[in-house]
Every structure is written in structure tokens, then in C-alpha cells.
Amino acid sequence: PKPTLVIFPKLEGISETNRLAYRLDIYAETPLYRADVYIDAQTGGLIFENSQIQHMNNVPDTGVGATLYNGQQSFTAELAGGSYRLRQTTSGNGIQTFDAGNGNYSNAVDVTSITTNFASNQDAVQVHWGTEQTYNYYFQKHGRNSYDDNGAILKSYVNFGSSIIPSAYWNGSVMTYHGASTSNTNEMVALDIIGHEITHGVVKHSASLIYNYQSGALNESFADIFGEMVENHAQQGTNDWLGGADVRSNGGFRSFSNPKSKNHPDTYLGQYWHTSSSGNFGVHKNSGVQNKWFYLLSEGGTGTNDNNYNYSVTGIGKIAAAEIAYRNLTVYLTPNSNFLDARAGAIQSAMDLNNDNASSPEVIATTAAWDAVGVVVTPSSDIIPPTIPLNLVSTYFTQYNIDLSWDASTDNISVLGYNIYKGSTKIGTSTSTNFSSGTILMPVNNVYDFTVAAFDAAGNVSGLSNIESVWIDTIKPSIPQNLISSNTTQTTTILSWDASTDNFTVAGYNIYKNNT
């Protein structure tokens, strides 16, 4: 091809200055290739290849770029209109990252690059990569498809607003990051902060913990916990047990191992426990109690808490601890749950995950870690069991599953949930008055008995409900014999026949006239 002498313009990520170059139109049929190739006229080096093979829009591709805190990383970007942008549709219904340019949501634009190398806008690259890592953590470790478990698009906005105070928050549907920095606080786009904000969405679509008092402190703590687990997942099993350490020059906002170092309590109602109405009654401070519980459950530890209680906890590892915390959040806790509810739900979650074995290391450690942070239930505080569930009925069943419902129990404090039994074997738990078994094999031509018992936060269990028996019966009754009529008139007749027999019992007979 004949070269053409041109001026190659300054181009972000490609050339820092205008350069004299030769442009060549290079074409090949096999392998298929056509591009305008730019060669530096002075050095002979390659400047850029501008492909002329046009693809359809919205094609996912692997992008690379320098993040603000985690170095060079790869992520999924999208080809659209001849350039790449920080969007993708391979994680649930997608991840989209926008730059608000210090404006609001309506001012936001795509973050783009002419190649798959995003050489600038490190905060946006950090957020896009971190959001992808957060989705991957929840999907791979907990089977959760985005924050709503229904594939919701994860939208993030960087450089939002003109505030001089760096911040990050979940607004109920999107993640928002202010781009400002101060003398001791950098941009709030660290990996654990990204995981923290998205977890607020998970909380909203599970326990929906009210953002005040103890429920609000639990809300913040779960966001801290899973922000740390996202960091652990993305960094192949390592994390620093500090919330926002990349952002704050003094070691972050939170410490899991030593909350008191940040003036946060590590003991329920102990030193630094926040009681005033500021900060939604201390949701960002009192979260330290469950954070310390999670650290001890994961790593173990010994010490003396503010109640002069000497504790010793054997850690079970971060992965097992996170499974217990996640089940507690998504199964047992409710909008008004407090720390005692969190203790009860965590212990029950550990039981669920370990075949109801109260002697398992996981259940023992979960209980000991709550004792260590002062969230305890004394034997005298509640010894009254819930009332027995009434009117247990089956609403649907096959030989593979069953749906049950019953009337709610009551308790002097509150009912935490229900255990469901098939015969003497527990087959599941429910926090509502309905239960769908999933797959349980019930061979045909047998009777199966189901019962339900209620339990409360103190571990008190009610008596068993009425027995609901179901028959999985595929054998027809015998055919009725010797049908006769008598005393027949124009309007009436009396019919009689010999009784049928059945492997269980004959419930009744249908009578037909001319097949009707």
C-alpha cells in the first residue's frame, strides 16, 4: 500500500503529542484484517492500528486499566459506536459505570476509551472493576444474582456533585461516589467500600434492616463484613480487617480486630457505645460490636471484654463465618432486629449449616463469639416457649415435595422461626407460617406425618403441632360390584352396591347418569 504522510493527533492513551506519521491501509483476506496503520515518520515505530472491520455494538470484551488503589486490573468492557465503555451485560443484567463530571445523575456520561486499555479516569476504572468483583463474590460464594438476587443492573456514578468532602453511598438503587479528596481522606472508591455500598442493596432486599438504633448498626455491620469479604475474594484470600484503609491515611474508618482504636465499641453497651440521636443513634459506631464478633468467629482470639468476661474463641475461618452471617441476614433477621436477634439468628444459621449439630465447631464458635462481645442471653431472661402452632395443613404435595401452612405461634418476646419435621426428622426451618420443602423423596403408597414447632430467640421450643398426614397413593380402589336400583319413579331411584376396597381407605363414591 502507498503511505500517506499525516499528522497523528494527540489522543488519550495513545499519543501525548501531535506526531508526524505515515498512514497505510493494510488489508488481508486470511486471516481477515483491515486497518489504517499509523507509523511514526521519525522513529519508524508503530503508533496505532485503527481497525476498519466494524463489529455490531454492545459487544463484551476484556478491558484493562489502572485502578486507583489496586494497580492494573482486567474487567469486562463493551464495544459501542467504535469505542469501548465501562459497561457490560455478562454479570446479571449488567454493570454500568458513569462519570457525573462533578454534576448530578443527569449530567453523567459513559467512561470511554478508543481501545480496551482505559489509561485514565482511574476512579471510574476502580469502581467498575470493584463492582464486578462484588458481583462475582456474591454470585460465586452465595449464589446471589446482584443485590436483589434477580440480576438488577449495578449502576455506579463517580465524580458526583461538587462537595469538597469525599463520600460514598447507596441511594436505594445506585451507588454514588463523590470525587473529592481532603488532606487525610482520598477518594472513597476503595474495594471494601464498593462492596460495602452494594451490600446495603443486599440488606434492603433481604432483612431490610431499618437504618436506626440497633437494626441500623447491624445494617452497617453487614455492609462492613461483606465489604471485607469482597476484598478477601478479589485479593485471593487476603484482607486487612480495616474498613477503608486505602482511603484514610490513619488506617481506615473501622477496625474489626480492635474497634476501640476507632472509638467504636467492641462490647454490647460497653465503652464507646453510642446512645445519642446523632448519626441515626450511632449506626456507624455501634456496628463495631458485630464487626468484632465476625473477626473472632473468623480468626479466633482471647481476651477480656468490658463486662470483665474472659473469653476464648476458636476461629472457623472467614468463608464459614461469612456463610453464617449471610444466612442470618437473608433468612432470620427482620427490619426491627436487634443484637439479641442477631445472636439467635446466627446460632440458628450455624445449626442449619451443620446438620443441627449443637456440638459442631461452627455452632460453638458462633455462640462463644457473641458471648465475647457481650451479646448474651441469661437463663433467667426468657424461659417461656412459644405457643404450639395450630391448624397445620398441606396445601400441595407430590411424591417429591410438599407445601405446608399453619397458624402463627405467639411468644412473650417474639417468635424467631419454626422447625418443620417429617416424622422425627427435621427437614427445614421457616420464618413465616408457610413452608415449601424442595425435593424430599416420598415413595408412593405410604403415609407420611408432618409436624411443626416454634422457637424463640432464647432457644425455647414449643410443643409439636397437630400431625398432618399425607398419603402418596397411586393404587385405585376396587370397582364397586352388583349395582342395583329399587323404588324407581319418574323423579327418584335408590341405588345400592357392594363396597369397594382400597389399600388405605375408600373416601367415597361418584355416581353418574349417562356418563355425567
GICOR-V991350 format. One record per residue. RES is the residue in three letters. SS is DSSP state (alpha for helix, beta for strand, coil for the rest). OMEGA is omega in degrees with one decimal (* if undefined). Layout:
BEGIN
res ss omega
RES SS OMEGA
RES SS OMEGA
END
This chain:
BEGIN
res ss omega
PRO coil -179.8
LYS coil -179.6
PRO coil 176.7
THR beta -179.5
LEU beta -176.3
VAL beta 170.2
ILE beta 176.5
PHE beta -171.3
PRO coil 171.1
LYS coil -174.2
LEU beta -176.4
GLU coil 177.4
GLY coil -176.5
ILE coil -176.3
SER beta -177.0
GLU coil -179.7
THR coil 170.5
ASN coil -176.0
ARG beta 174.5
LEU beta -173.0
ALA beta 169.9
TYR beta 175.9
ARG beta 177.8
LEU beta 175.3
ASP beta -176.1
ILE beta -177.0
TYR beta 174.5
ALA beta 178.3
GLU coil -178.3
THR coil -8.4
PRO coil -176.3
LEU coil -178.3
TYR beta 168.4
ARG beta -177.7
ALA beta 166.3
ASP beta -176.4
VAL beta -177.0
TYR beta -178.3
ILE beta 179.4
ASP beta -174.8
ALA coil -178.3
GLN coil -174.9
THR coil -176.4
GLY coil -179.9
GLY coil 178.1
LEU beta 175.3
ILE beta -171.9
PHE beta 171.2
GLU beta 178.3
ASN beta -174.6
SER beta 175.0
GLN coil 174.7
ILE coil -172.9
GLN coil 178.4
HIS coil 172.9
MET coil -178.8
ASN coil 171.7
ASN coil 178.1
VAL beta 179.0
PRO beta 178.1
ASP beta 179.2
THR beta 176.0
GLY beta 175.2
VAL beta 178.2
GLY beta 178.6
ALA beta 175.4
THR coil -178.0
LEU coil -173.7
TYR coil -172.6
ASN coil 175.8
GLY coil -179.1
GLN beta -179.1
GLN beta 174.2
SER beta -175.8
PHE beta 179.2
THR beta 174.6
ALA beta -174.7
GLU beta 175.6
LEU beta -179.3
ALA beta 175.9
GLY coil 176.3
GLY coil 175.8
SER beta -178.9
TYR beta 180.0
ARG beta -178.3
LEU coil 172.7
ARG beta 173.1
GLN beta -179.4
THR coil -178.1
THR coil 178.3
SER coil -173.8
GLY coil 176.5
ASN coil 170.3
GLY coil 173.8
ILE beta -179.0
GLN beta -178.9
THR beta -174.9
PHE beta 175.5
ASP beta -178.4
ALA coil 176.1
GLY coil -177.6
ASN coil 173.1
GLY coil -179.8
ASN coil -174.9
TYR alpha -177.7
SER alpha 178.2
ASN alpha -171.2
ALA coil 178.7
VAL beta 175.1
ASP beta 172.0
VAL coil -170.0
THR beta 174.3
SER beta -179.7
ILE coil 175.3
THR coil 177.8
THR coil 177.1
ASN beta 178.9
PHE beta -169.5
ALA coil -179.0
SER coil -179.8
ASN coil -175.2
GLN alpha -179.8
ASP alpha 178.4
ALA alpha 177.1
VAL alpha 178.1
GLN alpha -177.9
VAL alpha -179.0
HIS alpha 178.2
TRP alpha -178.9
GLY alpha 177.4
THR alpha 177.0
GLU alpha 177.8
GLN alpha 178.6
THR alpha 176.5
TYR alpha -178.1
ASN alpha -179.9
TYR alpha -176.5
TYR alpha -177.9
PHE alpha -175.7
GLN alpha -175.8
LYS alpha -175.6
HIS alpha 179.3
GLY coil -176.7
ARG coil -177.2
ASN coil -177.1
SER coil -172.6
TYR coil -179.1
ASP coil -176.5
ASP coil 178.0
ASN coil 174.6
GLY coil -177.6
ALA coil 176.4
ILE coil 177.9
LEU beta -178.6
LYS beta 178.4
SER beta 179.2
TYR beta 176.6
VAL beta -180.0
ASN coil -177.5
PHE coil 174.6
GLY coil -176.4
SER coil -178.7
SER coil 177.2
ILE coil -179.3
ILE coil 179.9
PRO coil 179.6
SER coil 176.0
ALA beta 179.0
TYR beta 172.0
TRP beta -175.5
ASN coil -179.1
GLY coil 178.7
SER coil -179.4
VAL coil 175.1
MET beta -174.9
THR beta -176.7
TYR beta 173.1
HIS coil -172.7
GLY coil -174.2
ALA coil 172.5
SER coil 174.0
THR coil -174.5
SER coil -177.5
ASN coil -178.8
THR beta 178.2
ASN coil -176.4
GLU coil -171.8
MET coil -179.5
VAL coil 177.5
ALA coil -174.3
LEU alpha -178.7
ASP alpha 176.6
ILE alpha 176.5
ILE alpha 177.4
GLY alpha 178.0
HIS alpha -175.5
GLU alpha 179.7
ILE alpha 178.2
THR alpha 173.1
HIS alpha 174.4
GLY alpha 176.7
VAL alpha 179.1
VAL alpha -179.4
LYS alpha -175.7
HIS coil 174.8
SER coil -179.1
ALA coil -179.2
SER coil -176.5
LEU coil -179.1
ILE coil -169.8
TYR coil 178.4
ASN coil 172.9
TYR alpha -174.6
GLN alpha 178.1
SER alpha 177.1
GLY alpha 176.6
ALA alpha 175.4
LEU alpha 177.5
ASN alpha 179.3
GLU alpha -178.4
SER alpha 177.9
PHE alpha 176.9
ALA alpha 175.7
ASP alpha -176.0
ILE alpha -174.9
PHE alpha 167.8
GLY alpha 178.3
GLU alpha 179.1
MET alpha 173.2
VAL alpha 176.7
GLU alpha 179.2
ASN alpha -178.2
HIS alpha -177.3
ALA alpha -177.3
GLN coil 173.2
GLN coil 171.2
GLY coil 178.8
THR coil 172.0
ASN coil -170.3
ASP coil -178.5
TRP coil 175.5
LEU beta 177.3
GLY beta 177.0
GLY coil -179.1
ALA coil 179.0
ASP coil -173.1
VAL coil -175.7
ARG beta -179.7
SER coil -178.4
ASN coil 174.8
GLY coil 172.1
GLY coil -178.0
PHE coil -172.9
ARG beta 170.3
SER beta 177.7
PHE coil -175.8
SER coil -177.5
ASN coil -178.5
PRO alpha -177.7
LYS alpha 177.7
SER alpha 177.0
LYS alpha -177.7
ASN coil 175.1
HIS coil -178.6
PRO coil 170.9
ASP coil 178.3
THR coil 179.0
TYR coil -179.0
LEU coil -178.0
GLY coil -179.4
GLN coil -179.5
TYR coil 175.8
TRP coil -172.6
HIS coil -177.2
THR coil -177.7
SER coil -176.6
SER coil -178.1
SER alpha 178.0
GLY alpha -178.5
ASN alpha -179.4
PHE alpha 167.0
GLY alpha -176.6
VAL coil -179.6
HIS coil 178.9
LYS coil -175.7
ASN coil 173.0
SER coil -179.2
GLY alpha -177.6
VAL alpha 179.5
GLN alpha 175.4
ASN alpha 178.4
LYS alpha 175.8
TRP alpha -177.5
PHE alpha 177.7
TYR alpha -179.5
LEU alpha 178.6
LEU alpha -178.8
SER alpha -169.0
GLU alpha -174.3
GLY coil 178.3
GLY beta 176.6
THR beta 178.3
GLY beta 178.1
THR beta -177.7
ASN coil -175.5
ASP coil 176.1
ASN coil -177.1
ASN coil 176.9
TYR coil 177.8
ASN beta -176.0
TYR beta 173.3
SER beta -176.6
VAL beta 173.3
THR coil -175.8
GLY coil 179.8
ILE coil -178.9
GLY coil -174.7
LYS alpha -175.7
ILE alpha 179.8
ALA alpha 178.6
ALA alpha 179.8
ALA alpha 177.4
GLU alpha 178.3
ILE alpha -180.0
ALA alpha -178.6
TYR alpha 179.2
ARG alpha 177.5
ASN alpha -179.1
LEU alpha -169.7
THR alpha -177.6
VAL alpha -167.3
TYR alpha -174.9
LEU coil -178.1
THR coil -173.4
PRO coil -176.3
ASN coil -177.7
SER coil 176.7
ASN coil -175.5
PHE alpha 176.4
LEU alpha 175.2
ASP alpha -180.0
ALA alpha 176.6
ARG alpha -177.2
ALA alpha -179.2
GLY alpha 179.3
ALA alpha 179.0
ILE alpha 178.2
GLN alpha 177.1
SER alpha 177.2
ALA alpha 175.8
MET alpha -178.4
ASP alpha -175.0
LEU alpha -176.3
ASN coil 171.8
ASN coil 178.3
ASP coil -178.9
ASN coil -178.4
ALA coil 179.4
SER coil 179.9
SER coil 178.3
PRO alpha -178.1
GLU alpha 179.9
VAL alpha 179.1
ILE alpha -178.8
ALA alpha 179.0
THR alpha 179.4
THR alpha -177.9
ALA alpha -179.6
ALA alpha 175.2
TRP alpha 175.2
ASP alpha -176.1
ALA alpha -179.2
VAL coil 171.3
GLY coil 175.8
VAL coil -172.2
VAL coil 173.7
VAL coil 179.0
THR coil -177.4
PRO coil -176.1
SER coil -173.1
SER coil 179.5
ASP coil 177.6
ILE coil -176.5
ILE coil 179.2
PRO coil 173.6
PRO coil 174.8
THR coil -178.6
ILE coil 175.2
PRO coil -177.4
LEU beta 170.6
ASN beta 174.3
LEU beta 177.9
VAL beta 172.1
SER beta -179.7
THR beta 178.6
TYR beta 173.1
PHE beta 171.1
THR coil 177.6
GLN coil -178.5
TYR coil -178.1
ASN coil -179.3
ILE beta 171.8
ASP beta -178.3
LEU beta 172.4
SER beta -177.5
TRP beta 176.6
ASP beta -175.9
ALA coil 170.7
SER coil 173.7
THR coil -178.0
ASP coil 178.9
ASN coil 175.3
ILE coil 175.1
SER coil 175.0
VAL beta 179.8
LEU beta -178.5
GLY beta -176.5
TYR beta 170.5
ASN beta -178.9
ILE beta -175.7
TYR beta 167.3
LYS beta -168.3
GLY coil 177.6
SER coil -175.8
THR beta 175.7
LYS beta -178.4
ILE beta 178.0
GLY beta 175.4
THR beta 178.0
SER beta 174.0
THR coil 175.6
SER coil 179.5
THR coil 175.2
ASN beta -179.4
PHE beta 171.8
SER beta -166.9
SER coil -164.5
GLY coil -175.0
THR coil 169.5
ILE coil -175.2
LEU coil 175.6
MET coil -178.7
PRO coil -173.5
VAL coil 176.2
ASN coil 174.7
ASN beta 175.7
VAL beta 180.0
TYR beta -177.2
ASP beta 179.1
PHE beta 175.5
THR beta -179.7
VAL beta 173.2
ALA beta 178.6
ALA beta 174.1
PHE beta -179.5
ASP beta -174.6
ALA coil 179.8
ALA coil -179.9
GLY coil 176.1
ASN coil -176.9
VAL beta 179.3
SER coil 168.2
GLY coil -178.2
LEU coil 175.7
SER coil 169.0
ASN coil 178.2
ILE coil 172.7
GLU beta -178.3
SER beta 176.4
VAL beta 178.5
TRP beta 171.4
ILE beta -166.4
ASP coil 178.4
THR coil -178.1
ILE coil -179.0
LYS coil 170.6
PRO coil 175.4
SER coil -178.2
ILE coil 176.0
PRO coil -177.7
GLN beta 170.5
ASN beta 174.8
LEU beta 177.3
ILE beta 175.3
SER beta 177.9
SER beta 178.3
ASN coil -176.7
THR coil 173.8
THR coil 177.5
GLN coil -173.7
THR coil -175.8
THR coil 170.3
THR coil 177.1
ILE beta -179.7
LEU beta 175.0
SER beta -178.7
TRP beta 176.3
ASP beta -176.6
ALA coil 171.3
SER coil 174.1
THR coil -177.8
ASP coil 179.0
ASN coil 173.2
PHE coil 178.5
THR coil 175.9
VAL coil -178.0
ALA coil -178.1
GLY coil -176.4
TYR coil 170.8
ASN coil 179.9
ILE coil -175.8
TYR coil 171.6
LYS coil -177.6
ASN coil 178.0
ASN coil 179.2
THR coil *
END
